[in-house]
Amino acid sequence: MSSQTRLATISLSLLALLLASLVLAVIFGPADIEPVEVWQTILHHLGLIADSPVSRLRDAIIWELRLPRVLAAAAVGAGLALCGAVMQALTRNPLADPYLLGLSSGASLGAVAFLLLGASLLMSLGAFLGAGAAMALTLLVTQLLGGATPTRAILAGISVSALAAAATSFLIFWSATGDSYREILSWLMGSLSGVVWSEALLVIGTLALTGLPILLSGRALDAFAFGDTAAATLGVDVQRLRWWLLGGTALLTGVLVSVGGAIGFVGLIIPHVVRLITGSRHRVLLPIAMLLGASFMVWTDTAARSMFAPRELPVGIITALLGAPIFLMVLLRYRRIT
Amino acid sequence: MSGLIVSNLSVTLGEKTILSDIALTAMPGSMTGLIGPNGAGKSTLMRAMLKLTPLSSGTITFDGTNLLAMPGRARAQLTAFVEQSGSTDSRLTAREVVMLGRIPFQSVWQSMPSPADLTEAETALAAVNMTAFAERLFHTLSGGEQQRILIARAIAQQPRLLILDEPTSHLDVHAQLITLDLLRGRAQAGATVVLALHDLNLAAAFCDTLVVLHDGHLAGQGTAEQVLTPALLRTVYGVEATLLQHPKTGRPLIAYDLPSRLRMAPPNSD
């Protein structure tokens, strides 16, 4: 069938794009690395070839600096796109993104608090705890408002976000000095600078664990197209699915934010771009959004570290800079089609 | 016992009783119309049958099986529901909307529709005469076309019990007749069709049985001839009417008395 051939072509092209992006992003930078050296280094560290012809310094640049960061970028991009698409479906709100439940504001508060307490090495932990606390508070407020409906969850998320943002601003105003300002700003904008293997593996592992069940729930998400009642009469356990998807995306987003900060726009725009290409069926939309999100994040992060090298730009600035016009283009295109 | 049997059904919301002691039966191959004024409890009754609203008492069986005790997926393979105004923000084609009706039959591991899914979706599209519109985006269709696609989605579930909440509201006369004729066809094919209707003349023309709800109570049940009496219309709807016969079909036809000029006049300003 032609539509299936088209989907297969799109998926394979995006997969090829992602693999090429990964290799190119590792090569890209001040050390003039050859593609073959990347593969040799990877195979060497995986124990598949005994002696690598790559010098120790270049090996370290590839294996310790570039690879974990590039892989983390891909996983963060895939995760944000996935969570964004799920949140948009669950809330039936095209403006929804992974941070809707107050996760990013909570994470920011946690990270800034830990930083100002002098525990800057534990910023990621602080961010994760903050995201978790914000999500718990949002879900609690949602429940107090009368149960998990889209509107209640959004309203609860907005109030928790506002509260956490106020607390963050207060902390910065009260105690931040000199250097910590830039560090805080960089974190608030989102940045993958200095990602190490343990963080990359954490993101990839969480993505694998939560991503597969979320992908498999794609058809149940389709059932939400006409609202909760329609989903229920199509055999979907609406409340259970909604709680479990909220929990799953929140856990994943919490981990993403703890490693990369609150990188904006990826979770919002990637699902919209993919919908224009493939339509709204989630069994197709979700995996393709993950592939595109991964490539997008790899390229924006590469730009972030090389545009003003040796200085690093927070990648969130670039995603916002690209994201805003892309979002406008998507909106205009929607208008033309409908 | 075959067909739908509702007995002793009550629904309370907090202190308020929405439905009280409702009993009705609907046979396979028949069309049952739920009628009654706004707020009489028609929608609540239908939602209760589909376990969308909890009952405070009562049982609902279909072909002898307890509808409320079965898993949601099994219930979705047996029953289908068409909401009063189904709308979506998703960009789905008509065929994709119809394909949603196959969800209860698809496993989570299945990434593409099976040949059976495709066949059922095409059959359903053909049943509502919308095959030519299959590739159109749902939200670009007219109200009547959307309603037919939503009915096709329900048909794709191959339901033995088909429940519809005012399927003809917001439709023009032609679309109303097409829609009801289509449902009549489903009933003739063996389905049990239960639908809420506001237009009593349409209900009398198309339904085998009418169930009248009034303030959450059962106010009558039977054929149109038995149920639609001037006395009932006065009590339940507060209207005066004369019962006629359709000159061609012989079905009951209601001619409403117009309210007097006095009652129509706007309230005096002094």
Interface residues (C-beta under 8 A of the other chain):
Chain A: Q4 R92 P94 L216 S217 R219 A220 D222 A223 A225 F226 G227 T229 A230 A232 T233 L234 G235 V236 D237 R275 G279 S280 R281 R283 Y334 I337 T338
Chain B: R47 L50 K51 L52 P71 G72 R73 A74 R75 A76 Q77 T79 A80 F81 E83 G86 S87 T88 D89 S90 R91 L92 T93 E96 V97 L100 G101 I103 P104 Q106 V108 W109 Q110 S111 M112 L137 H139 T140 L150 Q157
